[in-house]
Amino acid sequence: MKILAIADEESTYLWDYFEKSKLEGIDLIISCGDLDPRYLSFLATFTTAPVLYVHGNHDVKYEKMPPDGCICIEDQIYVHKGVRILGLGGSMCYSYGNHQYTEPEMKRRVRKLRWKLFRNKGFDILVTHSPAYGLNDGDDLPHRGFQVFNTLIEKYSPKFFLHGHVHMKYGRKHKRYDTYQNTQIINCFERCVFEYKEFSE
């Protein structure tokens, strides 16, 4: 399965200089947040692949203008062709805005997922906006990661952990790829294509 993961900054390669052929072979599009909803709607128009998304800390406009033809996976386990995808958007709370959470609030969100996690026997891909604590996160509160994401990875050992929020253009160098235990971590800033190899028709 070929997956296009996007976050934080609209890709001029895909939006300004779009050609339909650029989405050929893409089986799934996943947004990790902080993107113009019109951008997601635009991509959904030119592909038959599902476009999934979680909210970033700047996605207030989604309440009034949700992206057309896309699927919000907040607090859900979405299954696509046997691949289980868990969505938990938002950032650490720093100004009490929408889609901002304290660590205890994010832990409560995860606790409410216990039945879904049990019923689905875990998940294969964790999709968030913020990184996990100590894994490619920032030193400042707005870009600090959530410890409960580490707990989820340790307990369920997903194949991939996708996040955004820490831009590759920031002064400190954030990694595009990393690993934690048996999980591959991808910072999906702008765009990144990867293969989910354990897939069969």
C-alpha positions in Angstrom: 0.0 0.0 0.0 1.4 3.4 -1.0 0.5 6.2 1.4 0.9 9.9 0.9 1.2 11.6 4.3 0.9 15.4 4.6 1.0 18.1 7.3 1.6 21.7 8.2 2.4 23.3 4.9 0.6 22.9 1.6 2.9 21.4 -1.1 3.3 23.6 -4.1 4.3 20.5 -6.0 0.8 19.1 -5.4 -1.3 22.2 -5.3 0.3 25.0 -7.4 1.8 22.6 -10.0 -0.7 19.8 -9.8 -0.8 17.0 -12.3 -3.2 14.1 -11.8 -0.4 11.7 -12.6 1.3 12.8 -9.3 -1.4 10.9 -7.4 -1.3 7.7 -9.5 -0.5 4.7 -7.4 -1.4 6.4 -4.1 -3.8 4.1 -2.1 -4.3 6.4 0.8 -3.8 10.0 1.8 -3.4 10.9 5.5 -3.2 14.5 6.8 -1.6 15.1 10.2 -3.2 18.6 10.5 -2.6 22.3 10.1 -3.5 22.3 6.4 -6.0 24.4 4.5 -9.3 22.4 4.3 -9.5 23.5 0.6 -6.2 21.7 0.0 -7.6 18.4 1.3 -10.8 18.9 -0.7 -8.7 19.6 -3.8 -6.7 16.4 -3.4 -9.9 14.3 -2.7 -11.3 15.6 -6.0 -8.4 14.1 -8.0 -8.1 10.7 -6.4 -10.2 7.7 -5.6 -8.0 7.1 -2.5 -9.6 7.9 0.8 -8.3 11.2 2.4 -8.1 10.9 6.2 -7.3 13.7 8.6 -6.8 14.7 12.2 -6.8 18.3 13.4 -3.8 20.4 14.0 -3.7 23.2 16.6 -4.4 25.8 13.9 -7.4 24.0 12.3 -10.2 26.1 13.8 -11.6 26.8 10.4 -12.5 23.1 10.0 -15.5 23.6 12.3 -17.2 26.0 9.7 -15.5 24.6 6.6 -14.6 20.9 6.9 -12.8 19.4 3.9 -15.2 18.0 1.4 -14.9 14.3 0.5 -12.5 13.6 3.4 -12.8 11.5 6.5 -12.1 12.8 10.0 -10.5 10.0 12.1 -10.3 11.9 15.4 -10.7 9.4 18.3 -11.5 6.6 15.8 -9.9 3.5 14.4 -10.4 3.6 10.7 -9.8 0.3 8.8 -8.7 0.5 5.2 -8.1 -2.8 3.5 -7.2 -4.4 6.7 -4.9 -1.7 8.0 -6.1 -0.2 11.3 -5.4 3.5 11.6 -5.9 5.4 14.9 -6.3 9.2 14.9 -5.5 11.6 17.7 -5.1 15.2 16.6 -4.2 18.4 18.5 -1.2 19.8 20.3 -0.1 20.4 23.9 -2.3 23.1 25.4 -0.5 26.5 25.4 -3.2 29.1 24.8 -6.5 27.2 25.5 -7.5 27.2 21.9 -9.4 24.5 20.0 -7.5 21.3 19.4 -5.1 21.9 22.3 -4.9 19.5 25.2 -3.1 19.0 28.5 -1.4 15.6 29.1 -4.2 14.5 31.4 -6.8 15.5 28.7 -5.0 13.5 26.0 -4.8 10.5 28.4 -8.6 10.7 28.9 -9.1 10.7 25.1 -7.0 7.5 24.9 -8.9 5.9 27.8 -12.1 6.4 26.0 -10.7 4.3 23.2 -10.2 1.2 25.2 -13.2 -0.7 23.8 -12.3 0.3 20.2 -8.7 -0.8 20.8 -9.8 -4.1 22.3 -12.4 -4.8 19.5 -9.8 -4.0 16.8 -7.0 -5.8 18.6 -4.8 -2.6 18.5 -3.8 -0.6 15.5 -1.2 -0.5 12.7 -0.7 3.2 12.2 -0.9 6.0 14.8 -1.8 9.4 13.2 -1.4 12.5 15.4 -0.6 16.1 14.9 2.0 16.4 17.8 5.0 14.2 18.2 5.5 11.9 21.2 7.4 13.1 24.2 11.1 13.0 23.6 10.7 11.7 20.1 11.4 14.6 17.6 9.4 17.1 19.8 10.4 20.6 20.8 11.7 22.0 24.1 9.0 24.7 24.3 5.5 23.9 25.6 3.6 24.4 22.2 5.8 21.8 20.5 6.3 19.4 23.4 5.0 15.9 22.6 2.5 13.8 24.6 3.8 11.0 26.9 0.6 9.0 26.3 1.7 8.5 22.6 4.8 6.8 23.9 2.6 4.5 26.0 0.5 3.7 23.0 3.5 2.8 20.9 5.0 0.7 23.7 1.8 -1.2 24.3 0.5 -1.8 20.8 3.7 -1.7 18.7 2.2 -0.1 15.5 4.2 -0.4 12.3 4.1 3.4 11.8 3.6 6.6 13.9 2.8 9.6 11.7 2.9 13.2 13.1 3.4 16.8 12.0 3.6 20.0 14.1 7.4 20.3 14.2 8.3 21.8 10.8 11.4 20.7 8.9 12.1 24.4 8.4 12.5 25.2 12.1 15.8 26.3 13.4 16.6 23.0 15.1 16.8 20.0 12.8 13.8 17.7 13.2 14.2 14.3 11.7 12.0 13.1 8.8 12.4 9.5 9.8 13.1 7.8 13.2 12.3 4.6 15.0 11.1 3.8 18.5 11.2 0.2 19.5 9.6 -1.6 16.5 7.7 1.5 15.2 8.8 3.6 12.3 8.2 7.3 13.0 7.6 9.8 10.1 7.5 13.6 10.4 5.0 14.3 7.6 5.8 18.0 7.2 4.6 19.1 3.7 4.5 15.7 2.1 6.0 12.2 2.3 5.2 9.0 0.4 5.9 5.6 2.0 5.0 2.0 1.6 3.0 0.0 4.0 4.5 -3.3 2.9 2.4 -5.8 4.9 -0.5 -5.4 2.6 -2.2 -8.0 0.4 -5.3 -7.6 -1.8 
